[in-house]
């Protein structure tokens, strides 16, 4: 396949001549480029130049390995080798331009890639019963960290009163300064044209949020068909969880959209850049602090705490900023400790192997 001639199916999935040139060395041994379209428990669906097919990673044992950045994720570009019978084998994961990553659920400090190679992160939160500014700050932090541009979708607007809707927009704007806020209702059609304009041809977006906020309903509305299973809302206005796996769908506009299951836990996987981007209001205030290394806690001349005292900055937002900063510091320390422990374990294994070799020589 010529680098500069892109098959229509691959072009529709976002493959470009530039990406082909970057990947030519990796794909030199007869591997074919493919994009991960869906991720199930024990296998994937990939899209190639010819068709969509089932795929498994090289070495099935990898499916049971701890979550890591190397395990293929929906949106990834991979190199595959086709086997007889239509099954594809994923041999390698190509370089990611961006990735929405969170810390995997549980006690282990490991990364879980939610979606890869995304341009836009749509953060869905229902106006009634779901909007939580502190949780929204976490989503926005991870969205900026991913390398994508975040946008907040206030869903199920038809279930809220006008004054509640206005209050929700204010709360979302404070939790996500500078981020586009779109109020949508699939039932009334409100905001859907504005949302469609965000999903430009060739763009890849991921939609994330809690269970039951209407993500699958939004995807179905954009598709113009019932592609993903949905359920009616409960008597209290909250939705029911339906999506069970991540899936990339192709919209008529030419955009690509990754639907994801609701997230019960949203722990940071960040080096701090996402926090800085998500709290631009705090960072801008900090420029007027007396000390350049001001921690915004007890230092004299702190412009951030002065803004809190005057009411220009919510104390809850500053508390959230401190909390997320502490999580980033803890994560850095934790991952350093784990990396050090793994290095020591490798050295022990090497020494044992060397000792065994020397003992064999002595005999």
Secondary structure, DSSP 8 states (H G I E B T S, - for coil): --SS---HHHHHTT--HHHHHHHTTTTTTS-EEEEEEEE-SS-EEEE-SS-EEEEEESSGGGGGS---TTS--TT-EEEEEE-TTS-EEEEEE---S-EEEEE-SSSS--EEEEEES-SEEEEEEETTTT--HHHHHHHHHHHHHHTSEEEEEEE-GGGS-HHHHHHHHHHHHHHTTTSEEEE--TTT-TTHHHHHHHS-TT-EEEEEESTTSSHHHHHHHHHTS--S------TTS-------SEEEEE-TTS-EEEE----S--B---SSHHHHHHTHHHHHHHTTSSSTT--SSS-TT-HHHHHHHHTSS-HHHHHHHHHHHHHHHHHHHHHHHHHHHHHHHHHHHHHHHHHHHHHHHH-
